[in-house]
Amino acid sequence: FGARCASPPPERFAAMASDERALGAPAAGDPTAEAERRKAEGNRLFREGGFEAALLCYAGALEALDAAGCQHLALKSTLASNQAMCLLKLERPAEAEERASAALAADPGS
């Protein structure tokens, strides 16, 4: 992605999810199961140091939930938190802060 910005637009994460779809279309069926699958793949990539690729997986998982109107707050919070960690590893703190705020907004009790 491009240069860091102080206030990243939400479209940036939608574009990342779109890029992730190009890597493999989501399977039909339960959106929570699809999101969990993408989260697991993102976790694997994160452990291997593939922070950009993991970020795309987490964005795709969030998009799968949103597209289905799924309100799984704990999962959405975890995915946004995972995105924040990826962004910190990529030395993009302003974007990490935005995703950390999204994690708290998704599930304030987390």
Residue frames as a rotation matrix with the C-alpha (Angstrom) as fourth column:
PHE 1
0.581 0.814 0.000 0.00
0.814 -0.581 0.000 0.00
0.000 0.000 -1.000 0.00
GLY 2
0.383 -0.397 0.834 1.04
0.341 -0.778 -0.527 3.62
0.859 0.486 -0.163 -0.30
ALA 3
-0.640 -0.685 0.348 2.49
0.018 -0.466 -0.885 6.07
0.768 -0.560 0.311 2.16
ARG 4
-0.492 0.421 -0.762 1.26
0.871 0.237 -0.431 6.34
-0.001 -0.875 -0.483 5.70
CYS 5
-0.366 0.412 0.834 -1.40
0.052 -0.886 0.461 8.92
0.929 0.212 0.303 6.45
ALA 6
-0.925 -0.057 0.375 -2.57
-0.346 -0.282 -0.895 10.39
0.157 -0.958 0.241 9.71
SER 7
-0.258 0.913 0.317 -6.22
-0.553 0.130 -0.823 9.51
-0.792 -0.388 0.471 9.14
PRO 8
-0.976 -0.204 0.076 -6.61
-0.062 0.594 0.802 6.52
-0.209 0.778 -0.593 6.81
PRO 9
-0.325 0.908 -0.264 -9.85
-0.943 -0.289 0.166 6.44
0.075 0.303 0.950 4.84
PRO 10
0.047 0.427 0.903 -12.17
-0.495 0.795 -0.350 3.46
-0.868 -0.430 0.249 5.43
GLU 11
0.835 0.278 -0.475 -12.03
-0.542 0.265 -0.798 2.81
-0.096 0.924 0.371 1.68
ARG 12
-0.127 -0.971 -0.202 -8.45
-0.958 0.173 -0.228 1.63
0.256 0.164 -0.953 2.16
PHE 13
-0.631 -0.080 0.772 -9.63
-0.482 0.820 -0.309 -1.43
-0.608 -0.567 -0.556 4.07
ALA 14
0.538 0.827 0.160 -12.41
-0.278 0.354 -0.893 -2.07
-0.795 0.436 0.421 1.55
ALA 15
0.564 -0.416 -0.714 -9.76
-0.796 -0.042 -0.604 -2.02
0.221 0.909 -0.354 -1.20
MET 16
-0.558 -0.783 0.276 -7.64
-0.829 0.542 -0.137 -4.46
-0.043 -0.305 -0.951 0.79
ALA 17
-0.163 0.586 0.794 -10.63
-0.265 0.749 -0.607 -6.80
-0.950 -0.309 0.033 1.09
SER 18
0.795 0.440 -0.417 -11.20
-0.479 0.034 -0.877 -6.50
-0.372 0.897 0.238 -2.64
ASP 19
0.015 -0.886 -0.464 -7.56
-0.941 0.145 -0.306 -7.47
0.338 0.441 -0.831 -3.25
GLU 20
-0.620 -0.228 0.750 -8.01
-0.601 0.754 -0.268 -10.45
-0.504 -0.617 -0.604 -0.93
ARG 21
0.432 0.850 0.302 -11.04
-0.337 0.463 -0.820 -11.62
-0.836 0.253 0.487 -2.92
ALA 22
0.580 -0.272 -0.768 -8.83
-0.796 0.010 -0.605 -11.77
0.172 0.962 -0.211 -5.99
LEU 23
-0.530 -0.835 0.148 -6.67
-0.844 0.502 -0.189 -14.31
0.084 -0.225 -0.971 -4.12
GLY 24
-0.918 0.288 -0.273 -9.61
0.276 0.958 0.081 -16.65
0.284 -0.001 -0.959 -3.62
ALA 25
-0.321 0.881 0.346 -13.36
-0.465 -0.465 0.753 -16.10
0.825 0.081 0.559 -3.70
PRO 26
-0.627 0.138 0.767 -15.14
-0.749 0.165 -0.642 -16.73
-0.215 -0.977 0.000 -0.43
ALA 27
-0.933 0.315 -0.176 -16.96
0.257 0.922 0.289 -20.00
0.253 0.225 -0.941 -0.11
ALA 28
-0.217 0.940 0.264 -20.74
-0.457 -0.337 0.823 -19.95
0.862 0.058 0.503 -0.07
GLY 29
0.016 0.311 -0.950 -22.44
0.623 0.740 0.253 -20.77
0.782 -0.596 -0.182 3.19
ASP 30
0.702 0.276 -0.656 -22.13
0.712 -0.257 0.653 -19.65
0.012 -0.926 -0.377 6.77
PRO 31
0.623 -0.469 0.626 -20.48
-0.037 -0.817 -0.576 -16.20
0.782 0.335 -0.526 6.91
THR 32
0.711 -0.381 0.591 -19.13
-0.684 -0.176 0.708 -16.86
-0.166 -0.907 -0.386 10.41
ALA 33
0.666 -0.471 0.578 -17.43
0.346 0.882 0.320 -20.06
-0.661 -0.013 0.751 9.23
GLU 34
0.615 -0.436 0.657 -15.97
0.652 -0.187 -0.735 -18.19
0.443 0.880 0.169 6.24
ALA 35
0.673 -0.357 0.648 -14.72
-0.468 -0.884 0.000 -15.41
0.573 -0.303 -0.762 8.51
GLU 36
0.719 -0.403 0.567 -13.18
-0.416 0.404 0.815 -17.95
-0.557 -0.821 0.123 10.88
ARG 37
0.679 -0.472 0.563 -11.46
0.687 0.679 -0.259 -19.65
-0.260 0.563 0.785 7.93
ARG 38
0.556 -0.454 0.697 -9.99
0.306 -0.668 -0.679 -16.35
0.773 0.590 -0.232 6.76
LYS 39
0.732 -0.279 0.622 -8.99
-0.659 -0.524 0.540 -15.45
0.176 -0.805 -0.567 10.32
ALA 40
0.746 -0.459 0.482 -7.16
0.089 0.787 0.611 -18.78
-0.660 -0.413 0.628 10.71
GLU 41
0.544 -0.554 0.630 -5.33
0.811 0.154 -0.565 -18.18
0.215 0.818 0.533 7.44
GLY 42
0.611 -0.285 0.738 -4.45
-0.172 -0.958 -0.228 -14.65
0.773 0.012 -0.635 8.59
ASN 43
0.813 -0.301 0.499 -3.14
-0.508 0.054 0.860 -16.03
-0.285 -0.952 -0.109 11.88
ARG 44
0.656 -0.585 0.477 -0.96
0.605 0.785 0.131 -18.53
-0.451 0.203 0.869 10.01
LEU 45
0.467 -0.464 0.752 0.42
0.617 -0.438 -0.654 -15.80
0.633 0.770 0.082 7.75
PHE 46
0.765 -0.163 0.623 1.04
-0.463 -0.812 0.355 -13.52
0.448 -0.560 -0.697 10.73
ARG 47
0.799 -0.468 0.379 3.05
-0.100 0.518 0.849 -16.24
-0.594 -0.716 0.367 12.50
GLU 48
0.404 -0.643 0.651 5.14
0.876 0.477 -0.072 -16.61
-0.265 0.599 0.755 9.32
GLY 49
-0.415 -0.588 -0.694 5.78
0.420 -0.801 0.428 -12.85
-0.808 -0.114 0.579 9.14
GLY 50
-0.705 0.241 0.668 3.40
0.649 -0.164 0.743 -12.23
0.288 0.957 -0.041 6.23
PHE 51
-0.632 0.418 -0.653 1.84
0.416 -0.528 -0.740 -9.16
-0.654 -0.740 0.160 7.81
GLU 52
-0.691 0.392 -0.607 0.43
-0.673 -0.654 0.344 -7.60
-0.263 0.647 0.716 4.59
ALA 53
-0.647 0.442 -0.622 -1.13
-0.200 0.689 0.697 -10.90
0.736 0.575 -0.357 3.53
ALA 54
-0.679 0.398 -0.617 -2.54
0.732 0.440 -0.521 -11.46
0.064 -0.805 -0.589 7.03
LEU 55
-0.740 0.376 -0.558 -4.02
-0.114 -0.887 -0.447 -7.96
-0.663 -0.267 0.699 6.94
LEU 56
-0.645 0.486 -0.589 -5.83
-0.709 -0.095 0.699 -8.88
0.284 0.869 0.406 3.72
CYS 57
-0.641 0.406 -0.651 -7.21
0.349 0.910 0.224 -12.07
0.683 -0.083 -0.725 5.25
TYR 58
-0.672 0.387 -0.631 -8.56
0.621 -0.170 -0.766 -10.20
-0.404 -0.906 -0.126 8.26
ALA 59
-0.699 0.421 -0.578 -10.12
-0.531 -0.847 0.025 -7.55
-0.479 0.325 0.815 5.97
GLY 60
-0.648 0.445 -0.618 -11.73
-0.429 0.458 0.779 -10.31
0.629 0.770 -0.106 3.91
ALA 61
-0.686 0.387 -0.616 -13.12
0.664 0.679 -0.313 -11.92
0.297 -0.624 -0.723 7.05
LEU 62
-0.665 0.435 -0.607 -14.67
0.175 -0.700 -0.692 -8.63
-0.726 -0.566 0.390 8.14
GLU 63
-0.672 0.405 -0.619 -16.12
-0.736 -0.454 0.502 -8.11
-0.077 0.793 0.604 4.68
ALA 64
-0.722 0.411 -0.557 -17.67
0.104 0.860 0.500 -11.60
0.684 0.303 -0.663 4.71
LEU 65
-0.607 0.497 -0.620 -19.40
0.761 0.138 -0.635 -10.81
-0.230 -0.857 -0.461 8.00
ASP 66
-0.618 0.341 -0.709 -20.54
-0.175 -0.938 -0.299 -7.37
-0.767 -0.060 0.639 6.85
ALA 67
-0.807 0.284 -0.519 -21.82
-0.541 -0.001 0.841 -8.63
0.238 0.959 0.155 3.50
ALA 68
-0.545 0.602 -0.584 -24.04
0.440 0.798 0.412 -11.13
0.714 -0.033 -0.700 5.31
GLY 69
0.122 0.582 0.804 -25.19
-0.438 -0.695 0.570 -8.57
0.891 -0.422 0.170 7.87
CYS 70
0.333 -0.088 -0.939 -23.65
0.630 0.761 0.152 -10.72
0.701 -0.643 0.309 10.59
GLN 71
0.514 -0.072 0.855 -23.32
-0.488 -0.844 0.222 -8.97
0.705 -0.531 -0.469 13.95
HIS 72
0.681 -0.379 -0.627 -20.77
0.630 0.739 0.237 -11.30
0.373 -0.557 0.742 15.57
LEU 73
0.903 -0.213 0.372 -19.30
-0.288 -0.945 0.156 -8.54
0.318 -0.248 -0.915 17.73
ALA 74
0.623 -0.710 0.329 -16.55
-0.223 0.242 0.944 -10.53
-0.750 -0.661 -0.007 19.43
LEU 75
0.287 -0.510 0.811 -15.26
0.822 0.566 0.064 -11.88
-0.491 0.648 0.582 16.11
LYS 76
0.699 -0.002 0.715 -15.38
0.493 -0.723 -0.483 -8.44
0.518 0.691 -0.505 14.48
SER 77
0.897 -0.375 0.235 -13.47
-0.436 -0.660 0.612 -6.99
-0.074 -0.651 -0.755 17.43
THR 78
0.436 -0.756 0.488 -10.83
0.173 0.603 0.779 -9.72
-0.883 -0.255 0.393 17.24
LEU 79
0.396 -0.259 0.881 -10.39
0.915 0.191 -0.355 -9.23
-0.076 0.947 0.313 13.49
ALA 80
0.822 -0.079 0.564 -9.96
0.074 -0.967 -0.243 -5.47
0.565 0.242 -0.789 13.84
SER 81
0.776 -0.566 0.279 -7.51
-0.436 -0.162 0.885 -6.03
-0.456 -0.808 -0.372 16.71
ASN 82
0.357 -0.638 0.683 -5.54
0.590 0.721 0.364 -8.48
-0.724 0.273 0.634 14.55
GLN 83
0.598 -0.117 0.793 -5.44
0.684 -0.441 -0.581 -5.87
0.418 0.890 -0.184 11.80
ALA 84
0.916 -0.255 0.310 -4.07
-0.359 -0.866 0.348 -3.35
0.180 -0.430 -0.885 14.29
MET 85
0.543 -0.751 0.377 -1.29
-0.069 0.407 0.911 -5.75
-0.837 -0.520 0.169 15.27
CYS 86
0.356 -0.387 0.851 -0.37
0.903 0.376 -0.207 -6.31
-0.240 0.842 0.483 11.61
LEU 87
0.745 -0.002 0.667 -0.26
0.330 -0.868 -0.371 -2.57
0.580 0.496 -0.646 11.03
LEU 88
0.838 -0.510 0.194 2.01
-0.439 -0.419 0.795 -2.09
-0.325 -0.751 -0.574 14.06
LYS 89
0.332 -0.729 0.599 4.35
0.409 0.683 0.604 -4.76
-0.850 0.045 0.525 12.70
LEU 90
0.270 -0.158 0.950 4.31
0.953 -0.097 -0.287 -2.90
0.138 0.983 0.124 9.36
GLU 91
-0.611 -0.535 -0.584 5.20
0.688 -0.724 -0.056 0.33
-0.393 -0.436 0.810 11.22
ARG 92
-0.589 0.557 0.586 1.93
0.209 -0.595 0.776 2.04
0.781 0.579 0.234 10.29
PRO 93
-0.869 0.116 -0.481 0.87
0.490 0.074 -0.868 3.34
-0.065 -0.990 -0.121 13.74
ALA 94
-0.737 0.645 -0.202 -1.85
-0.608 -0.763 -0.220 5.79
-0.296 -0.039 0.954 12.65
GLU 95
-0.190 0.659 -0.728 -3.67
-0.679 0.447 0.582 3.05
0.709 0.605 0.363 10.77
ALA 96
-0.607 -0.087 -0.790 -3.11
0.388 0.835 -0.390 0.65
0.694 -0.543 -0.473 13.69
GLU 97
-0.952 0.269 -0.145 -4.73
-0.002 -0.481 -0.877 3.16
-0.306 -0.835 0.458 16.02
GLU 98
-0.414 0.838 -0.356 -7.78
-0.906 -0.338 0.256 3.39
0.094 0.428 0.899 13.72
ARG 99
-0.129 0.349 -0.928 -8.20
-0.266 0.889 0.372 -0.40
0.955 0.295 -0.022 13.66
ALA 100
-0.830 -0.170 -0.531 -7.68
0.446 0.368 -0.816 -0.65
0.334 -0.914 -0.230 17.45
SER 101
-0.798 0.600 -0.046 -10.44
-0.488 -0.690 -0.534 1.94
-0.353 -0.404 0.844 17.89
ALA 102
-0.165 0.736 -0.657 -12.65
-0.830 0.256 0.496 -0.10
0.533 0.627 0.568 15.54
ALA 103
-0.513 -0.084 -0.854 -11.98
0.206 0.954 -0.218 -3.18
0.833 -0.288 -0.472 17.68
LEU 104
-0.949 0.150 -0.279 -13.14
0.248 -0.195 -0.949 -1.36
-0.196 -0.969 0.148 20.81
ALA 105
-0.562 0.781 -0.273 -16.18
-0.804 -0.593 -0.042 0.07
-0.194 0.196 0.961 19.01
ALA 106
-0.310 0.430 -0.848 -17.20
-0.491 0.691 0.530 -3.37
0.814 0.581 -0.003 17.74
ASP 107
0.391 0.376 -0.840 -17.19
0.488 0.690 0.536 -4.88
0.781 -0.619 0.086 21.22
PRO 108
0.269 -0.284 0.920 -16.75
-0.507 -0.854 -0.116 -2.27
0.819 -0.435 -0.374 23.98
GLY 109
0.854 0.114 0.508 -16.54
-0.513 0.353 0.782 -4.98
-0.090 -0.929 0.360 26.62
SER 110
0.811 -0.568 -0.142 -13.39
0.452 0.761 -0.465 -6.46
0.372 0.313 0.874 25.09
